[in-house]
């Protein structure tokens, strides 16, 4: 099959967790997406999601996980990390590298702190260790839009606060379609994920992250703020920071060298 792509599901708690897998390398890389997972999971999307990660396929078997289905309305980020640890155990994955984007980065922080033996190397992209003022303002607005079921407003606000002006010039042409594309049946999953962000605070435990860590930020991030990445870099002992100038929360999509930078960090000591 193209990219060795596979769609799977693993039982977790009283529910299950959907994932996609691609590549066939000897090491394991886990990808955890952001809040968008609250609107649409990875289920059945292996071939769609695989192409950007071709660089990793020789060295890594890559998994991208959604949060479990049937999320409790008051689930915490720490519980999401416990779910992830359970899923990895059931799949026989004893140690892995982990890339978390935005809310996914929050889950990976909790995973690295509470399940340190699982995580070999950690990449935290456009994320924050707590619901700071910037995060709180944005999530509060999004929860209000979800309550009104105003999907178009939610999608436009997300785009306007994620992308650079160069990206927005072309992306704005899609705005008339955004109210129709990707609308969930309900917003319960989205609000559960969003509320978990609002209650998250890992600042006092960042020093417990013992694995090598790469932090990637966008200087113009209007969703989590760039300052959060500088703070994490100070508190996580074995960490380094790269900040993309003129990019924001969408740096992981817009920066042409993003995957190359992540790949280089994950393999560098083996090649030294």
Backbone bond lengths (Angstrom), bond angles and torsions (degrees), N, CA, C in turn:
res aa  C-N    CA-C-N  psi(-1)  N-CA   C-N-CA  omega(-1)  CA-C   N-CA-C  phi
1 X - - - 1.462 - - 1.529 109.17 -
2 X 1.309 117.20 144.26 1.444 122.31 179.12 1.514 110.71 -54.38
3 X 1.369 116.12 130.07 1.463 124.02 -179.88 1.541 112.45 63.82
4 X 1.336 119.17 9.30 1.463 120.89 -173.59 1.529 109.50 54.23
5 X 1.303 116.69 39.58 1.466 121.44 -173.63 1.521 111.18 -77.41
6 X 1.334 115.09 139.74 1.455 121.24 -176.87 1.520 109.31 -145.00
7 X 1.323 116.18 136.96 1.456 122.82 174.23 1.518 108.81 -104.22
8 X 1.341 116.63 127.63 1.451 119.34 -176.34 1.513 113.37 -139.69
9 X 1.318 114.26 174.41 1.459 122.11 178.29 1.521 107.85 -149.54
10 X 1.328 116.25 143.38 1.458 120.81 -179.24 1.527 108.52 -132.30
11 X 1.349 117.64 136.23 1.469 119.45 179.61 1.533 111.10 -68.48
12 X 1.323 115.27 133.66 1.463 121.96 178.28 1.522 108.10 -140.14
13 X 1.331 115.87 127.28 1.466 121.40 -176.37 1.534 108.27 53.44
14 X 1.329 117.47 -131.19 1.461 120.39 178.81 1.518 110.68 -99.55
15 X 1.335 117.00 22.90 1.454 122.32 -176.41 1.523 108.43 -135.95
16 X 1.310 117.63 -151.97 1.451 122.07 174.21 1.518 108.83 -149.11
17 X 1.323 115.76 162.68 1.456 122.78 -177.87 1.523 108.69 -123.24
18 X 1.333 116.80 123.77 1.453 121.41 178.64 1.526 110.16 -83.59
19 X 1.335 115.53 146.31 1.458 119.82 175.83 1.520 109.58 -149.34
20 X 1.315 115.30 162.31 1.459 122.01 169.86 1.520 107.48 -122.26
21 X 1.317 115.87 152.70 1.464 121.12 -178.18 1.510 108.94 -135.85
22 X 1.320 116.51 138.34 1.458 119.90 175.72 1.519 110.07 -152.11
23 X 1.322 115.70 159.86 1.452 121.17 -173.98 1.512 111.32 86.69
24 X 1.351 115.95 170.98 1.467 119.74 -176.49 1.519 112.15 -145.44
25 X 1.345 116.37 25.42 1.456 119.78 -178.83 1.513 112.74 -75.01
26 X 1.335 117.57 165.33 1.471 121.80 -176.20 1.529 114.07 -74.36
27 X 1.333 117.63 -25.12 1.466 120.53 178.67 1.528 109.42 -93.61
28 X 1.317 115.83 164.29 1.462 121.25 -176.86 1.523 109.93 -116.85
29 X 1.331 115.82 129.88 1.459 122.53 174.93 1.518 108.54 -119.08
30 X 1.328 115.92 127.25 1.456 122.68 178.94 1.518 108.78 -105.70
31 X 1.336 117.43 129.89 1.455 123.23 177.42 1.529 108.86 -111.81
32 X 1.321 116.51 128.61 1.461 121.33 177.52 1.523 109.26 -120.57
33 X 1.336 117.28 116.61 1.465 121.07 -176.27 1.529 112.51 -78.41
34 X 1.324 115.21 175.60 1.454 121.49 -177.02 1.513 113.60 -89.01
35 X 1.326 114.65 -153.87 1.463 121.73 -174.24 1.523 112.62 -63.98
36 X 1.307 117.70 -20.63 1.471 120.16 177.55 1.522 111.65 -57.84
37 X 1.338 117.08 -23.06 1.463 120.81 177.00 1.527 111.05 -62.65
38 X 1.325 116.96 -20.62 1.456 120.04 176.31 1.511 113.45 -72.74
39 X 1.335 116.45 -16.64 1.465 120.95 179.22 1.525 112.25 -99.59
40 X 1.320 116.75 -35.19 1.468 120.78 -179.34 1.518 108.79 -154.01
41 X 1.326 117.02 127.46 1.455 121.22 -178.63 1.527 110.42 -85.35
42 X 1.321 116.02 178.41 1.464 121.32 -179.35 1.529 112.33 -82.65
43 X 1.294 117.89 -1.22 1.464 121.80 -172.39 1.534 111.81 -51.36
44 X 1.350 115.42 123.93 1.456 121.78 175.15 1.515 115.90 74.15
45 X 1.347 118.13 12.14 1.465 120.77 -171.53 1.521 113.56 -112.10
46 X 1.322 117.89 23.32 1.461 120.47 -175.23 1.527 112.27 -56.75
47 X 1.323 118.08 -49.61 1.464 120.71 -177.95 1.519 111.68 -66.29
48 X 1.307 116.86 -32.30 1.467 121.17 179.57 1.526 111.33 -71.67
49 X 1.328 117.46 -38.61 1.458 121.91 -173.16 1.530 113.50 -88.60
50 X 1.318 118.04 -17.45 1.459 121.16 -172.68 1.531 115.62 -69.37
51 X 1.331 121.02 -42.93 1.475 120.70 -168.10 1.527 116.64 -51.06
52 X 1.336 121.43 -42.12 1.469 118.71 -177.97 1.531 114.47 -63.10
53 X 1.343 117.41 -15.13 1.455 120.72 -173.98 1.526 112.81 -106.22
54 X 1.333 117.09 17.82 1.471 120.80 -178.86 1.525 112.49 -54.45
55 X 1.319 116.43 -34.88 1.458 121.48 -178.82 1.526 112.26 -55.06
56 X 1.333 117.14 -30.63 1.459 121.73 -173.51 1.521 113.36 -87.36
57 X 1.331 118.52 -15.20 1.460 120.87 -162.91 1.522 115.07 -64.97
58 X 1.331 118.70 -28.75 1.458 120.33 -179.80 1.520 111.19 -74.48
59 X 1.328 116.71 -35.98 1.459 121.46 -175.24 1.526 113.64 -96.52
60 X 1.327 116.57 -22.84 1.457 120.49 -172.42 1.528 111.78 -131.75
61 X 1.314 115.17 146.96 1.456 121.58 158.61 1.520 105.08 -95.11
62 X 1.326 115.90 122.16 1.461 121.85 -170.74 1.523 109.74 -105.49
63 X 1.321 115.93 129.96 1.462 122.73 174.57 1.520 108.62 -117.03
64 X 1.325 117.05 136.25 1.452 121.78 168.52 1.520 107.97 -117.96
65 X 1.317 116.55 123.38 1.459 122.25 -176.09 1.524 111.28 -109.16
66 X 1.315 115.26 143.23 1.456 121.34 162.99 1.523 108.56 -89.00
67 X 1.324 116.24 162.65 1.448 118.75 167.06 1.529 108.02 -65.63
68 X 1.334 117.16 161.05 1.460 118.32 -175.22 1.526 110.99 -64.10
69 X 1.305 114.68 155.16 1.462 120.43 175.02 1.523 109.43 -71.47
70 X 1.328 116.32 164.03 1.470 121.33 178.89 1.524 111.39 55.61
71 X 1.338 116.14 49.89 1.460 120.23 179.60 1.523 110.55 -64.46
72 X 1.327 118.03 133.80 1.465 119.61 170.97 1.528 110.07 -61.84
73 X 1.289 117.48 147.61 1.468 120.94 -175.96 1.521 112.23 -65.69
74 X 1.334 117.86 -23.04 1.460 121.17 -178.23 1.524 112.07 -115.60
75 X 1.291 118.14 31.58 1.458 121.36 178.93 1.530 109.80 -66.51
76 X 1.328 116.43 150.47 1.457 121.65 178.45 1.535 110.21 -107.59
77 X 1.334 115.09 163.34 1.459 120.13 175.45 1.530 110.37 -60.69
78 X 1.320 116.92 -39.47 1.462 120.40 179.23 1.526 111.36 -62.51
79 X 1.318 117.56 -37.97 1.467 120.51 176.77 1.525 110.93 -67.80
80 X 1.330 116.86 -35.52 1.465 120.10 175.11 1.524 110.31 -62.29
81 X 1.337 116.96 -39.58 1.464 120.64 177.43 1.522 111.14 -65.09
82 X 1.334 116.72 -39.55 1.464 120.20 176.30 1.524 110.79 -63.61
83 X 1.335 116.81 -40.11 1.468 120.54 175.80 1.523 110.31 -58.85
84 X 1.343 115.79 -43.37 1.460 119.84 -178.36 1.517 110.92 -64.46
85 X 1.316 116.43 -41.31 1.465 120.17 177.69 1.528 110.77 -61.72
86 X 1.322 116.69 -40.76 1.466 120.52 178.73 1.521 110.83 -63.75
87 X 1.333 116.18 -42.38 1.466 120.18 179.65 1.528 110.87 -62.67
88 X 1.325 117.04 -43.06 1.460 120.30 179.62 1.517 111.22 -63.48
89 X 1.317 116.57 -42.28 1.462 120.52 178.33 1.523 110.95 -60.08
90 X 1.330 116.79 -43.93 1.464 120.25 -178.13 1.524 112.15 -69.17
91 X 1.327 116.94 -24.34 1.465 120.90 177.05 1.528 111.63 -90.13
92 X 1.333 117.17 1.28 1.457 121.12 177.79 1.517 114.07 75.66
93 X 1.331 117.80 22.26 1.464 122.70 179.69 1.530 107.89 -93.98
94 X 1.321 116.34 111.67 1.460 120.87 -174.59 1.519 112.76 -92.35
95 X 1.330 117.20 -28.54 1.459 121.15 177.81 1.514 108.73 -153.77
96 X 1.334 116.32 145.33 1.455 119.70 -175.03 1.523 109.90 -156.15
97 X 1.323 115.08 163.74 1.451 122.03 166.82 1.519 106.82 -92.40
98 X 1.334 117.31 147.72 1.457 120.62 -174.75 1.519 110.17 -133.33
99 X 1.326 115.46 130.01 1.462 123.22 173.26 1.518 108.11 -114.88
100 X 1.325 117.05 117.35 1.455 121.88 177.82 1.509 110.49 -115.65
101 X 1.320 116.47 131.41 1.463 122.60 -179.27 1.520 109.16 -109.78
102 X 1.324 117.06 126.63 1.461 123.65 175.91 1.532 110.68 56.05
103 X 1.340 119.57 -117.03 1.463 118.76 177.20 1.525 111.00 -60.49
104 X 1.326 117.36 -34.27 1.462 119.88 175.73 1.512 112.21 -58.65
105 X 1.344 116.76 -33.04 1.451 120.41 175.67 1.514 112.15 -66.09
106 X 1.317 116.49 -35.48 1.464 120.02 176.60 1.525 110.20 -63.78
107 X 1.325 116.28 -43.36 1.469 120.40 178.58 1.525 110.36 -62.43
108 X 1.333 117.23 -40.57 1.470 119.42 -179.03 1.520 111.65 -68.48
109 X 1.333 117.96 -33.33 1.474 119.36 174.70 1.525 110.28 -59.65
110 X 1.330 115.96 -48.49 1.464 120.27 179.40 1.518 111.10 -63.58
111 X 1.335 117.09 -36.41 1.462 120.98 177.90 1.528 110.42 -63.86
112 X 1.335 116.77 -44.71 1.460 120.98 -178.13 1.532 111.87 -67.45
113 X 1.337 117.13 -33.21 1.466 121.12 179.72 1.521 111.55 -77.80
114 X 1.320 116.91 -46.26 1.473 120.79 -172.85 1.525 114.21 -90.63
115 X 1.337 116.53 -17.73 1.473 121.00 179.00 1.529 108.79 -135.81
116 X 1.321 118.03 60.20 1.465 121.16 -170.83 1.523 114.95 -61.85
117 X 1.322 117.63 -28.66 1.463 119.42 -178.37 1.526 112.52 -68.57
118 X 1.310 116.94 -18.81 1.465 120.63 -178.29 1.525 113.07 -78.81
119 X 1.332 117.11 -28.45 1.465 120.75 -167.43 1.522 110.49 -106.06
120 X 1.342 115.82 117.03 1.466 121.87 178.75 1.524 110.79 -84.20
121 X 1.322 116.62 -50.50 1.461 123.46 175.69 1.519 108.81 -137.54
122 X 1.319 115.50 151.85 1.459 121.48 -172.97 1.527 109.49 -129.33
123 X 1.332 116.02 134.96 1.461 121.56 172.55 1.523 107.87 -121.72
124 X 1.323 116.28 121.82 1.458 123.17 179.51 1.522 108.38 -110.38
125 X 1.315 116.88 111.80 1.459 121.25 -175.30 1.522 110.81 -112.73
126 X 1.323 116.11 129.15 1.472 125.53 176.83 1.533 111.29 39.70
127 X 1.317 115.33 59.26 1.456 120.28 -176.48 1.520 109.82 -135.43
128 X 1.320 116.29 -179.67 1.462 122.36 -177.74 1.525 108.92 -147.12
129 X 1.336 117.78 153.34 1.459 120.31 -179.01 1.518 113.89 -85.33
130 X 1.327 116.99 0.05 1.465 120.29 178.69 1.527 109.15 -163.68
131 X 1.325 114.77 171.53 1.471 119.96 176.99 1.527 107.88 -83.15
132 X 1.327 115.43 81.62 1.455 120.58 179.07 1.534 110.28 -71.13
133 X 1.323 116.47 -177.00 1.460 120.13 -175.80 1.522 112.20 -60.02
134 X 1.337 116.70 -41.37 1.467 120.43 179.94 1.523 110.69 -65.34
135 X 1.325 116.84 -46.86 1.469 121.26 178.66 1.522 110.42 -60.24
136 X 1.322 116.97 -47.63 1.463 121.26 -176.48 1.524 111.40 -60.80
137 X 1.308 116.75 -42.58 1.466 120.14 179.76 1.529 111.15 -63.12
138 X 1.318 116.20 -44.62 1.468 119.08 -177.50 1.523 111.15 -69.34
139 X 1.333 118.43 -45.58 1.465 121.00 -178.26 1.524 110.65 -65.17
140 X 1.322 117.58 -38.21 1.468 120.34 177.62 1.523 111.03 -59.49
141 X 1.316 116.45 -43.34 1.469 120.06 177.55 1.520 111.21 -63.71
142 X 1.322 116.95 -42.58 1.462 120.00 -177.50 1.525 111.94 -68.54
143 X 1.307 116.80 -36.91 1.464 119.27 176.62 1.526 110.93 -63.53
144 X 1.320 117.17 -37.52 1.465 120.48 177.62 1.524 110.77 -65.64
145 X 1.320 117.44 -40.40 1.464 121.00 177.98 1.524 110.65 -66.27
146 X 1.339 117.22 -40.46 1.462 120.73 178.47 1.524 110.62 -64.70
147 X 1.330 117.12 -39.02 1.458 120.37 179.09 1.523 110.82 -61.72
148 X 1.328 116.58 -35.06 1.470 121.57 178.35 1.528 112.15 -83.65
149 X 1.336 116.05 -5.27 1.472 122.63 -175.65 1.528 111.38 58.25
150 X 1.320 115.68 34.37 1.460 121.92 179.88 1.526 108.40 -91.69
151 X 1.326 114.85 79.39 1.458 120.71 -173.90 1.528 111.55 -64.90
152 X 1.301 117.45 -39.68 1.463 120.44 -179.06 1.523 110.60 -62.06
153 X 1.317 117.13 -45.16 1.465 120.34 179.01 1.521 110.88 -62.71
154 X 1.323 117.20 -39.53 1.462 121.84 179.78 1.523 110.73 -63.45
155 X 1.312 116.99 -45.22 1.462 121.04 -178.76 1.528 111.63 -68.14
156 X 1.315 117.12 -41.05 1.461 119.89 -179.81 1.518 110.92 -67.51
157 X 1.324 117.05 -43.30 1.461 119.76 179.64 1.523 110.87 -63.52
158 X 1.323 116.66 -38.98 1.464 120.32 177.31 1.522 110.47 -61.25
159 X 1.324 116.71 -47.05 1.459 120.60 -179.44 1.521 111.79 -63.95
160 X 1.326 116.69 -45.81 1.464 120.72 -177.36 1.520 112.16 -61.96
161 X 1.322 116.95 -28.77 1.456 120.66 -178.80 1.523 113.51 -99.42
162 X 1.342 116.64 1.36 1.462 120.17 -179.72 1.521 113.25 -105.55
163 X 1.328 116.74 -40.10 1.456 119.89 -165.27 1.522 113.39 -104.19
164 X 1.340 113.68 158.71 1.459 121.07 174.87 1.520 109.23 -71.82
165 X 1.326 115.86 164.27 1.459 120.03 179.89 1.522 111.10 -61.99
166 X 1.326 117.89 -35.79 1.468 120.26 178.54 1.515 111.01 -61.06
167 X 1.325 116.83 -43.23 1.466 121.30 178.81 1.526 110.65 -67.69
168 X 1.316 116.60 -40.96 1.458 120.61 -176.90 1.527 112.26 -64.84
169 X 1.313 117.52 -30.10 1.460 120.23 -179.04 1.518 111.41 -57.40
170 X 1.335 116.45 -38.02 1.467 119.83 178.19 1.518 111.64 -89.69
171 X 1.344 116.63 -35.67 1.459 120.27 -175.30 1.526 111.95 -67.73
172 X 1.310 116.95 -31.92 1.464 120.05 -177.55 1.533 112.36 -62.95
173 X 1.312 116.99 -20.16 1.463 119.86 177.59 1.528 111.32 -65.42
174 X 1.336 116.32 -20.50 1.465 120.54 -179.31 1.523 113.05 -87.78
175 X 1.312 118.67 -8.41 1.456 121.04 -172.89 1.531 114.43 -55.42
176 X 1.336 119.70 -37.61 1.471 118.44 178.46 1.531 113.90 -59.89
177 X 1.347 117.22 -21.97 1.463 120.79 -177.65 1.525 113.08 -94.52
178 X 1.320 117.40 -12.37 1.456 119.63 -168.94 1.516 114.01 -67.21
179 X 1.304 118.34 -25.85 1.452 119.61 178.31 1.511 113.18 -71.95
180 X 1.332 117.03 -15.13 1.464 121.09 -176.88 1.524 112.99 -104.15
181 X 1.330 116.30 -23.66 1.460 120.81 -174.07 1.522 110.32 -94.88
182 X 1.332 116.48 130.43 1.449 121.04 172.77 1.514 115.86 74.43
183 X 1.326 117.95 14.10 1.465 119.62 179.29 1.524 109.93 -72.04
184 X 1.336 118.47 123.46 1.460 120.42 179.48 1.528 111.50 -75.98
185 X 1.323 116.08 163.08 1.464 119.89 176.73 1.516 111.24 -63.20
186 X 1.328 115.97 -37.16 1.469 121.85 172.78 1.519 107.90 -149.96
187 X 1.320 115.89 171.76 1.461 120.48 -175.12 1.530 112.34 -106.70
188 X 1.332 117.39 17.75 1.458 120.39 -177.72 1.525 111.73 -60.84
189 X 1.323 117.12 -43.36 1.464 120.90 -179.26 1.533 110.21 -66.73
190 X 1.308 116.46 -41.76 1.455 120.67 179.15 1.527 110.81 -62.00
191 X 1.324 116.99 -47.26 1.465 119.84 -177.47 1.529 111.53 -67.28
192 X 1.336 117.90 -33.74 1.465 120.18 176.69 1.523 110.68 -63.52
193 X 1.322 116.45 -43.84 1.462 120.63 177.17 1.523 111.19 -64.29
194 X 1.335 116.92 -43.75 1.459 121.18 -177.26 1.531 111.32 -65.01
195 X 1.319 116.67 -41.91 1.467 119.59 179.42 1.527 111.37 -66.43
196 X 1.314 116.25 -32.86 1.465 119.24 176.66 1.526 110.43 -62.44
197 X 1.324 117.16 -39.12 1.463 120.91 176.78 1.521 110.54 -61.55
198 X 1.322 116.62 -44.24 1.457 121.52 -176.48 1.533 111.94 -61.97
199 X 1.339 117.66 -26.06 1.464 121.73 -177.52 1.526 113.29 -101.49
200 X 1.322 116.56 8.80 1.469 120.81 -174.55 1.524 111.05 -90.02
201 X 1.332 116.59 136.64 1.462 121.10 174.31 1.524 109.26 -156.18
202 X 1.320 115.79 105.59 1.456 122.14 -178.08 1.530 111.49 -110.01
203 X 1.328 118.28 9.72 1.464 120.84 -172.26 1.528 113.40 -58.74
204 X 1.317 116.80 -39.30 1.460 119.85 -176.14 1.527 113.05 -77.45
205 X 1.335 117.28 -6.15 1.473 119.66 -176.76 1.530 112.85 -119.42
206 X 1.318 117.45 3.93 1.464 119.71 -178.37 1.527 111.66 -59.25
207 X 1.314 117.30 -32.71 1.468 120.67 -179.50 1.528 112.13 -65.74
208 X 1.346 117.35 -13.61 1.460 120.84 178.76 1.525 112.63 -82.85
209 X 1.318 117.90 -9.93 1.466 120.36 177.56 1.521 107.70 -73.83
210 X 1.322 116.34 109.46 1.469 121.62 -170.66 1.523 113.25 -97.76
211 X 1.316 118.38 -16.00 1.460 120.57 -175.57 1.533 110.90 -83.29
212 X 1.333 117.96 157.46 1.458 120.41 173.74 1.530 110.31 -56.98
213 X 1.322 116.70 134.62 1.466 121.22 -172.46 1.518 110.60 -133.65
214 X 1.324 115.68 131.46 1.457 122.58 172.79 1.517 108.11 -107.97
215 X 1.331 116.43 125.53 1.456 122.50 178.65 1.527 107.61 -109.11
216 X 1.323 116.56 127.95 1.463 121.59 -179.30 1.515 108.78 -123.15
217 X 1.327 115.92 130.80 1.460 120.98 -175.95 1.525 110.37 -135.35
218 X 1.333 115.29 163.25 1.453 122.61 170.28 1.518 108.65 -110.63
219 X 1.305 117.49 127.12 1.463 121.02 -175.67 1.519 112.62 -59.24
220 X 1.338 116.50 -27.80 1.469 120.55 -176.98 1.532 111.73 -103.63
221 X 1.311 117.48 26.93 1.472 121.15 -176.22 1.530 110.45 -65.56
222 X 1.337 115.91 118.99 1.460 121.79 -179.00 1.529 111.80 -104.87
223 X 1.336 116.97 10.36 1.467 120.68 179.15 1.521 111.36 -110.57
224 X 1.334 117.93 -45.31 1.467 119.33 176.31 1.529 111.93 -113.59
225 X 1.330 117.20 -15.72 1.457 120.62 -177.03 1.516 111.75 81.37
226 X 1.323 116.83 139.61 1.465 120.56 -178.83 1.522 112.19 -72.90
227 X 1.325 118.12 -28.14 1.460 121.25 -175.76 1.522 111.77 -59.01
228 X 1.340 116.63 -31.63 1.464 120.05 -179.87 1.522 111.73 -58.57
229 X 1.327 117.43 -35.74 1.460 120.61 -178.68 1.520 111.85 -70.62
230 X 1.325 117.40 -37.04 1.462 120.56 175.30 1.536 110.25 -63.02
231 X 1.323 115.89 -40.78 1.467 120.13 178.65 1.526 111.11 -63.56
232 X 1.324 117.32 -43.84 1.464 119.94 179.18 1.518 111.27 -63.08
233 X 1.320 116.55 -39.81 1.457 121.09 179.57 1.528 111.50 -61.90
234 X 1.320 117.28 -34.56 1.461 121.30 177.65 1.530 111.96 -71.45
235 X 1.325 117.09 -33.96 1.457 120.65 -171.96 1.527 114.03 -93.35
236 X 1.323 118.64 -28.90 1.472 121.23 -179.35 1.529 107.97 -85.12
237 X 1.329 118.79 117.26 1.470 121.47 -169.83 1.522 115.10 -55.43
238 X 1.324 117.65 -55.06 1.470 121.32 -175.53 1.526 108.84 -101.99
239 X 1.337 115.47 68.37 1.470 119.16 -176.40 1.512 110.85 -131.47
240 X 1.309 113.91 156.25 1.463 121.70 172.95 1.520 108.16 -134.60
241 X 1.296 116.27 159.17 1.461 121.17 -173.88 1.518 110.41 -129.01
242 X 1.343 114.92 134.32 1.466 120.25 169.29 1.517 108.12 -124.94
243 X 1.343 116.16 127.60 1.457 121.72 -179.80 1.521 109.15 -115.81
244 X 1.324 116.28 124.67 1.462 121.13 176.69 1.522 109.46 -84.38
245 X 1.315 115.95 119.88 1.452 120.37 175.93 1.524 109.74 -72.92
246 X 1.311 115.15 147.54 1.470 123.78 175.59 1.534 113.38 65.39
247 X 1.328 116.90 8.93 1.458 120.80 174.58 1.516 109.10 -118.54
248 X 1.330 116.01 158.11 1.448 121.15 -178.91 1.514 112.57 -118.83
249 X 1.327 115.88 -137.69 1.461 121.17 -175.31 1.524 111.94 -65.27
250 X 1.309 117.20 -24.89 1.461 121.12 179.42 1.514 113.56 -86.49
251 X 1.337 117.87 18.42 1.468 120.74 -178.01 1.518 112.23 -57.14
252 X 1.329 117.25 -34.68 1.470 120.39 -179.13 1.524 111.83 -66.30
253 X 1.325 117.43 -20.55 1.461 121.47 175.07 1.521 111.55 -95.56
254 X 1.316 117.43 -38.34 1.454 121.50 -171.35 1.526 114.32 -85.67
255 X 1.314 118.18 -33.77 1.463 120.47 -177.25 1.529 109.92 -71.85
256 X 1.314 116.76 118.97 1.456 120.60 -174.61 1.526 112.57 -65.43
257 X 1.329 116.96 -24.58 1.458 119.62 -177.68 1.520 112.76 -102.16
258 X 1.332 117.85 13.82 1.464 119.64 -175.86 1.524 111.83 -58.74
259 X 1.336 117.68 -54.65 1.471 119.55 -177.93 1.520 111.76 -65.38
260 X 1.330 117.94 -35.17 1.459 120.52 177.10 1.523 110.83 -64.32
261 X 1.325 116.84 -38.71 1.467 121.36 178.51 1.534 110.39 -64.81
262 X 1.330 116.07 -44.61 1.465 120.36 178.80 1.524 110.18 -63.65
263 X 1.317 116.36 -47.03 1.465 121.00 -179.32 1.527 110.91 -58.86
264 X 1.322 116.58 -45.84 1.457 120.46 -179.51 1.521 111.97 -59.32
265 X 1.333 116.20 -41.49 1.458 120.34 178.00 1.528 111.53 -64.13
266 X 1.319 117.28 -40.86 1.465 120.46 -176.12 1.519 113.14 -70.21
267 X 1.329 117.72 -29.96 1.476 119.66 -175.60 1.520 113.31 -107.05
268 X 1.319 119.21 -5.11 1.468 120.36 -167.60 1.520 114.20 -59.60
269 X 1.318 119.52 -42.15 1.458 119.61 -175.80 1.514 112.31 -73.80
270 X 1.353 116.03 -28.87 1.460 118.35 175.31 1.536 110.24 -66.35
271 X 1.354 115.99 -32.86 1.460 120.16 -176.34 1.527 112.64 -91.35
272 X 1.326 117.38 -4.03 1.473 120.54 -176.26 1.534 111.17 -70.13
